[in-house]
């Protein structure tokens, strides 16, 4: 059963929650998608920060320009600003070139988690004490199909061996009765 690191967002911030889950589910199969979803998540957080802090017209700016406006007003701590820029840059790479490594996707997933915890704790005034757990590699249907085929082949081999042993025992039993 899949348990998301972003579950704490589900009630108050369902869009962020869905983006987090999609990023997690694609971490191993499609790292570019993970980076793209995390970029969108970071953009959504930036827009929410702007709304909550009374900024106007952030929607019409690029993510880079939004971050500059938030930095100029000292709205976000340096660590958060750095995470937002990392997510922006890696998301660009994932979206535009499709070049993303699994290691980068896993690293950025952890960064996005920390960003979401900071955001949630700040605006919900609740300490989460949440720890990030790296999602495990989810078996795809092709992985499962391959595993079933291997098990079927093993079962066939075992059945052939069992038939051979049974045949040998049957012949031995018939031979004893013929004597």
Secondary structure, DSSP 8 states (H G I E B T S, - for coil): ----TTGGGTTT-HHHHHHHHHHHHTTTT-HHHHHHHHHHHHHHHHHHHHHHTT--SGGGS-HHHHHHHHHHTT-S-HHHHHHHHHHHHHHHHHHHT----HHHHHHHHHHHHHHHHHHHHHHH----------------HHHHHHHHHHHHHHHHHHHHHHHHHHHHHHHHHHHHHH-
